[in-house]
Amino acid sequence: MDNQSKSPITGREGAAIEVKQAAEWTKNYRDKSPGQPISQFFGKEILEKILSQEGCLGIRFYYALDHDGKKHLIITGAMSDGSDQIGGKEYEAPVADATRNVLTAAQLKLYTVGEMSAPCPGSPGCPTNVLTGAKSE
């Protein structure tokens, strides 16, 4: 089995895109999704917290809807085998080891899963540029 088969994620996924193409694609989305959030902002702190987790090679974004139908993004760290850093069965409830000591989050390999991004429009600091539909200068 070659190395690529063992590790489908390298940490080098993604690529730069020309602003003109990005503006066209975001316009396509806005045209097909009127009234929907057009972007989500995550702060440096949560991104760095997830990216600094042992074995994390990137961030996976999940689309989500809350109970009221409001759109969210959920973010998790992703490992080289493609698995998400969500902790598996260990994250479900605190457990005790053989000596009846409660295990720590680090011992259980609990990971941070992020949400609470700031949607635009609707949040402070939302930009106005060609990606949001404003005319370029």
C-alpha positions, 0 to 999 in steps of 0.5 A: 500500500503506498503512502497516499493510500494510507494518508489521503490528507496531506495538509496541502489541500486547497489552492489559491483562486483568482478574485475575479473567479471567486467573485463570479462564484459567490455571485452565483451563490447569492443569485441562487440563495437570496436572503441566505448568509453569504459568508461565515467568519471564524476568529483566529482563536478557535481556528488556531485552537483546532489547528494546534490539536495533535495530528490536525492537518486542516479544518473540515467545514460542515453545513448545519441547520439549527432547530429554527432552520438557521444555517451554521457552519460546524468546523472540526480538525481533520487528520491524515487518514481523513477522520475528524477530530471529534474524539470518537466514543470517548467524547460522549461522557466522562469515564473513570479509569481502573483506579476510579480517577476521572480521565482528563480531556487530553487522556480521552483525546477530546477535541474542539469542535467549532461553531458560533461563527459570525454570519454576513450579512447580519454581524458586525464587521461584515465586508463590502467588496466584490465577493459580497456583491459590491462593485469593484473600485 
